[in-house]
Amino acid sequence: MIKEKKDRIISFQRSIAFRSIFSVVVLLVLLSVFVSLIGHKSLTDALLNLYSKDAFLTADTAALLVDADRIQAYRDSNGTTEEYQTVYSDLDELCNSTDSTFIYVIIPDLTDFEHITFLFSTINHKSSYTMYDFLYYRPTTNDDYKEKYRALYDGTMDRALVIRDKGYIETDAHITAMVPIRGDDRQTKAILCVQRQMDVLARTRSRYLLNILFLLFLLAVIVIVSLSIYLYRVFLRPVQRITAETSRFARENSLPDKKLKETVYNRDEIGLLAESVDQMEEKINHYIDHMTQVAAERERMSAELSLAARIQADMLPNHFPAFPQRSEFDIYAVMDPARNVGGDFYDFFLIDDDHLYLSIADVSGKGIPAALFMMASKIILGNNAMALRSPAKILSATNMMIAKDNKEEMFVTVWLGILEISTGILTAASAGHEYPMLKKADGNFELFKDRHGLPVGAMAGVPYKDYELHLTPGSRLFVYTDGVPEAINTREEMFGTERTLRALNGNVDAEPSELLRNVSNAMKVFTEDTEQFDDTTMLVLDYKGTENSNSKQ
């Protein structure tokens, strides 16, 4: 029960209605605080201005009662002469009639203004403070007083005001208005001060703050109640209906019996939201039906692509060792398509006991079209190889057949070779394919830049030329498609032929299968698992030679 109650409280705190009411109340409080501060300052300034005007008016009047040229006589009177007592009585009466706290006349120590002497000191009879005795000598209250005493004596100020309402003050918050008492020579002989307590100011400010707080509380209650009712009827209830419907649809994935626009009567943005949810549910329901059909179609296509990939893989020689009964050579090849099916292929077979056919090719394009073109090219090349012993003639015949009806203008680069096993003579021709890499006996792999012709299918009647390589026992031949040197990493750098050679020469005497794994591993490290967009095909021939070829060496 307690947990459910806590959940309801948390749910309400997270609701839009609560956040809206809370935001309005916060803004109201901030606005009230801002207005209160401005009002507080304005009220304080107005009251201080009124206090200071009354205090200076009293000070000007009191200054008329003191004869500046008799200051020394007052000082010498010991406070007992009739003249002194008359002035004192007038000041005392003025102090009480104007409701001032103190009216006093002082003579500062003119050497440094650090001390003052009280010549006259009257007090309001209703106050609880104590007045100073005749000629009472005391330190100046603070630097503010000291500087203003100096300015009044120097003549740089005609009057001065000190406001004390912060920190510890013996006589509570008050203001002191000061005017100079000047003689006939216009020199300041003493300073008359009128002090007034600011109790009215303090009480007025307190009442002001209490009134503001009460009005703020009352206004907050009114806003919360009225805004809650308004938000629930106009906003929260329709939003709850929309939320409930979207949750139901997400759970059931079915259209409702009654649309939201029939239960939400708002004609504002919430009404538009309800209509949008209705439309969204209809579109999602239609989309789900459509995607179900698409998923079934994709599943069928995926199965067909998988079958096509298996068919393509089965068309390539993939049983190794390929010729376990032949000790004169070993061969190994791999093909890794960038998609389910690819356009690269390799092929090898024995034309007769002494001649080995080798080919590797790369069809333009990707996917199923390239795979179909690849299979056709592989079959035509293989068939021509059985009838013709010259790689150049095989390429020419294949090019003539493919280019004749090549409406899609596809082409294939081919490296083709026929090895005479007994002698190690490899006759080869290239139709625009990558340069092979050749390792001589007791040497490293090096790039062999052979003679290139145009790719097969690019143009009818293109001539090709044979060239010969003399393999000796220990020689190796590595051929590949452009997916190897053009593999890229995250910085879009290519793997290149130099890195390929380094991978091969890392262990030149490794088994053919291990050689290709070394190249593949080097490519994976370089590409950092970057997705590749080209098929990768490699073939390596390890020529071990015959007794006849060994004897010739």
Secondary structure, DSSP 8 states (H G I E B T S, - for coil): -HHHHHHHHHHHHHSHHHHHHHHHHHHHHHHHHHHHHHHHHHHHHHHHHHHHHHHHHHHHHHHHTS-GGGHHHHHHTTT-SHHHHHHHHHHHHHHHHTT-SEEEEEEE-TTTS-EEEEEEEEE-TTS------TTEEEE-S-HHHHHHHHHHHHTS-S-EEEEE-SS--TT-SEEEEEEEEE-TTS-EEEEEEEEEE-HHHHHHHHHHHHHHHHHHHHHHHHHHHHHHHHHIIIIIHHHHHHHHHHHHHHHH-S--SS-GGGT----SHHHHHHHHHHHHHHHHHHHHHHHHHHHHHHHHHHHHHHHHHHHHHHHS---SSS-TT--SEEEEEEEE-SSSS-SEEEEEEEEETTEEEEEEEEESS-HHHHHHHHHHHHHHHHHHHHH---HHHHHHHHHHHHHHT-TT---EEEEEEEEETTTTEEEEEEEB----EEE-TTS-EEE----B---BTSSTT-----EEEE--TT-EEEEE-TTTTT-B-TT--B-HHHHHHHHHHTTTTS-HHHHHHHHHHHHHHHHTT----S-EEEEEEEE---HHHHHH-
